[in-house]
Amino acid sequence: MHTVVVGTSGTTAADVVAVARGNARVELAREALDALARARETVDALAAKPEPVYGVSTGFGALATRHIGQELRGRLQRNIVRSHAAGMGPRVEREVVRALMFLRLKTVASGHTGVRPLVARTMADVLNAGITPVVHEYGSLGCSGDLAPLSHCALALMGEGDAEGPDGTVRPAGELLAEHGIAPVELREKEGLALLNGTDGMLGMLVMALADLEKLYKTADVTAALTLEALLGTDRVLRPELHAIRPHPGQGAAAANMLAVLEGSGLVGHHQVDEAPRVQDAYSVRCAPQVAGAGRDTMAHARLVAERELAAAVDNPVVLPDGRVESNGNFHGAPVAYALDFLAVAAADLGSIAERRTDRLLDKSRSHGLPPFLAEDAGVDSGLMIAQYTQAALVSEMKRLAVPASADSIPSSAMQEDHVSMGWSAARKLRTAIGNLNRILAVELYAATRAIELRHGLTPAPASRAVIDALRAAGVRGPGPDRFLAPDLEAADAFVREGGVVAAVEPVTGPLA
């Protein structure tokens, strides 16, 4: 099994995905354990002084004015976890919780939080045991970080609350810890607060969203190329010299991908010799690289934000190398929240243009010789009419999901926390949007491959043929009379989600950009 070693300098997106989705084992580097010990010495020294220090010997948030005596500090740390574990609603996905836990461990291991090495080791042990605390959909405002979700994870470290075991069964966390020989943590000064105060949930979802969108943007280039081919369009608009004079990197990459897929096609270029000759293809076809390229460039910005956050130590207060313990506002989720919202906008537009291409394939007045709705016997058969309805419904929802969460703010904690990022909400809706985008591209793939096969006597590009063959091998049937369509669409959705489109194309085209 792959092992991820956590040091003091942050982590990588690949490591987050490996732990969250691949169950990679987590180990703490020697440097991290040493840094933890040094920072803890600082916290212990401050805890022994009579002067109040926020997070060490005071209350929290609007209650920070109360000085807490030594005899109550353990109770204080337990209580903040218990009271903040106030989430409601459906359970959050296992991969999200694992990403959240791993990223909190990453910050703890930086040596800036002041927790003991024992706490970090226990966090790693829980991840390695496959114990996943139950975290709920609602409870985070994204400032101070993802408090409620992180609190539910910290509660499990204490042996309280519920968690899912390696077998998928939800049980009391204390029972699961005992079965794996993990002793519950008895929290000391600062430790409860340090486990709760970060952007880890929204960051984990951003990292995984970027991994998913990278695959979907390549898939969208392929489905756009297949639709262009099925519509007997021109590939002249994809030539590199045209994109070089508007040098957006994503645009050039998308055009190059489409051109590679269309290499050797016998359908491309018939736009001037079919029954309705035309000079230009519709925007949804001709401008596919510009739209997909803008999304790619948005992803590049979001990836930069994620990389910076992955290198960060997000907590309040923090222990600095010179021994100071200082309060700050680094827990505010605005940088991550904006990136999440930008991606939701880009994904919605990619879904929208894919739906317009699909509609064009089904409309006999615009499809240049294809049967209405790609039906075998139009009138008796409805073909893909309602498949496009489903696609349109998904696009409509994506437009609603593109409304930014980060533009909202709601005050909390008796106006102490009077501006929040809503980054967790931005991340949650982006996950829904990505699932919808996958389905939208699956419908375009289903329609475009069917349309190409209905172009009798014309030979598709080798890459297109490879996609069609792989899709059929995956159980997605080709043209024919009407049948129960949902299973085909579900199989196409799974094919896209599992990377089947890119896997089929790249042996022919080489790696897509």
C-alpha positions, 0 to 999 in steps of 0.5 A: 500500500502507498504510504504518505509521509507528513512533514512540516512543509505541507502536502501535495494534491496527489497525497490528498487524493491518495489518502482520501480515495486510495486509503494510502497509509499515513506516517509522520516524519521525524521532523514533524514530531520534533517540531510538534514537541518544540511547539508544545514546550512553548504552549506548556510554558505559556499555560504555566503563566498567570497572564491569559493567552487566547486559546490556551487559558481563555474562552473562545470567540465571543467568550474569549474575555474569560480567563480559565484556571488550570483546573478547568482547562482540560474540561474547556478543550473537551467542551469546545469539541463537544459543543462545536460538533453540532452538524445536522443533515445527511452524512458527508462522503467518506472521501471528504472526511478522510481528506479533511482529517488528513489536511488537519493532520498536515497543519498539526504536523507543521509545528505551528499549532502547539498540540502534542505529538501524541495527538498527531500520532492518534490522528494518523492511527485513526486514518490508517485504521479506516475509521471515518467519523460521521460528519454532517452536511450543515454546520460550517460557515467557512470561518473560523474554518470548517468548525462543525465538520472538524469538531465531529472528527475531533470528537471521534479522537476523544472516543465520543460520537459515531464513526464508520468502521472499515466495514462501512458500519456506523458504530460508537467511535469509542468501540472502534478505537478500542477494537484497533488498539487506539487510546482516546485522546485526553485533550490539554491546553489549546489542543481542542481549538487546534483540531477545529480551526481550519479550511480543511474540508473546503480545501479537500473538496477543492483538491478532489474537484480539480482531479475530477474536472481535469478528467472531465475537461479532457472528456469534453474536448473529445465529446465536442470533437465527436459532435463536430464530426457527427455534424459534418463540421470543419476542423479548420477552426482548430488549427494552432495558428488561429489559437496562437494569436489569442494566446490563452493556454487553456484554449490552445490545449482544448483545440489541440485535443479536438484536432488530435481526436479528429485526425483522419476523419472521413466525416470532417469537411462535408460541411460544404458538400452536404445538402445544406452547405455552410461556411461556419459551424454554430458557436457551440461547435466552433467556440468549444475550445474557447469555452473549455479553454477558459475553464481550464485557465480557471482551473489553473488559478484554482490549482495555484490557490490549492497549492498555496493552501496545501503549504499553509498552517491554518490555525488560531492562535499559532505558535511562531518559530521565535516562541510567540503565540499570536492570534490571526485571521488565517482561518478565513476561507475566502481564498478557497471559497472564491476558487470553488465558486469560480469552478462552479461557474466554469463547470456550468458553462461547459455543461451548457455548451455541451447541451447545445451541441446535443440539441443540435444533433437531435434537430433535423433542421440543424443536424445536416441529414441526421434523423429527427432525435436520432430515432430509427423510425421517427414518429413511432420512435422518439429516439433521444428526445427525453435524454436531451430533456434530462440533460437540459434539467441538469444544465438548469440546475448547474446554473443555479449551483453557479450562484456564488456562495462566497458572495453571501455572509452571515454573522455569528458568535454574537457578532465576533465572527461577523464576516464568513466565507461560506467556503464549505457551502461553495465546495458542497455545491461544486461537488453536485455540479461536477456530478451533473457535468459528468452526466451531461457529457455522458448524454452528449457522448451517447448522442454523438456516438450514435449520430456518427454510426448513423452516418452510413458510408462515412468513416470516423476518425480512428480515435472516434472509432476507439471511443465508440468501440469502448463505449459499446464494450461497456454495455452502452448500446448503439442505434436501434428502435426505442428501448428503456433508455435509463440503463444506457445513460447510466452506463454512459455516465459510469463510463465517463466517470471512470475515465473511459473516454480518455482511456480509449482515445489516448492510445490513438492520439497520445496524451491529451493536454 
